Amino acid sequence: MHILIMGMNYHPEEIGIGPFTTELSNYLARKGHKVTVVTAFPHYPEWKVYPGYRGNLFVKEMQQEVMVLRVYTYIPKTSSRIKRILYDVSLSCTSLISALCVQRPDLIICICPPLLLGLSGLALSKVRGIPFLFHIQDLNIEAAIQVGMLNNPILLRYLYKLEKRIYDEAAGISVIAHGITKNLLSKGVPKSKIYELPNWADSERLHPQSSDVAFRKQLGLSPKSVLVMYAGNLGNKQGLETLIDAAALLKDRQEIRFAICGDGTARKALKERANHLGVASIQFLGILHGSVMPSAFSAADIFIITQKKEVVEFCLPSKLLSYSAVARPIIAAVNLRSETASWINKANAGLVVPPENPEALAEAILYLASKRDLRTSLGENAREHVVENFSRGNILPRFEEVIQTLNASRAP
């Protein structure tokens, strides 16, 4: 089968949606399918096109057994509603143009966000007479509303109509969390059309290890130090100011140290906030690349997830699964109605505290820092839950089954 995948992120982007699209593409190629990917130039999480790709309108490259077609996309340097719309529109238009030049595929997989890319998938599906699977990583409209980027009622009505059209015309809709399923059902999407295909953890590469002595020594930690780590995108949605403020409350506790690993639009402001508050216990380490991640994660004693209080996510942050795979406990300062809170409570994998409440987060950190046996127990629970429900070996074969089903059911 020839499968065309359209999405905004792909390798060498190492955090966010990109790694999942990359692993899915490589898996399908290894299973004998011809896979073509249409995507933007790599730019996430810095929102800057990576060196080696700048100055191009189109790049064609072979990655493993996958043909990757890179198309020009407007990459905004600062965030605003208009600039994000321009980003989505440019990606959707150039992706459609590029996809129309590809040898006729048997099936299209369109990754959302952005929602508008679904319109390109729909148009291509109509022109080529082939089914398309709309794979939802996040509910684009609801996410934009929650962070205050989208509040125009006229624009909202148009986007919801567009969303409904995509849902109606898609051969299937795959979602990464049950919260998204409930949202789709409330909008009248037939249950028979929805497939729950969550993101997965690389539980073979990321597995429990003893604390990596070398990495901890690089950070200047003593054997008695408790390392609290955040690893992921440093953006506005994450609300990492709460972690900075909690660290400030604990700056007299010399044994508690912090590592913030990643990059993004909020990195500079976060470092300035830490300096302003006089917090010397935080180190900003940049993105943990693939080869470094297992040993770095093993060095952590506690992992952190923070979000702003208005964010009621419908999906699980991928970092949650990676944290859990190495059997470390998680403290989540998130909305109690979020998927993250539900997941941690169900797995008994850590503590959930109110978002944007530095005092509550500091108290939770202090509590777990003093309870070594509890940290071990919660971490083991997290690992067990991931292996049983979110391992790559379980999810990717299910993904292929859905693709085969949709391809087999199309009209002759």
Secondary structure, DSSP 8 states (H G I E B T S, - for coil): -EEEEE-S--TT--STTHHHHHHHHHHHHHTT-EEEEEEE-S-TTTTS--TTTTT-SEEEEEETTEEEEEE-----SS--HHHHHHHHHHHHHHHHHHHHTS---SEEEEEESSTHHHHHHHHHHHHHT--EEEEESS-HHHHHHHTTS---HHHHHHHHHHHHHHHHH-SEEEESSHHHHHHHHHTT--GGGEEE----B-TTTS------HHHHHHTT--TT-EEEEEES---STT-THHHHHHHHHTTT-TTEEEEEE---TTHHHHHHHHHHTT--SEEE-----TTTHHHHHHH-SEEEEE--TT---SS--HHHHHHHHTT--EEEES-TTSHHHHHHHHHT-EEEE-TT-HHHHHHHHHHHHT-HHHHHHHHHHHHHHHHHHSBHHHHHHHHHHHHHHHHHHS--
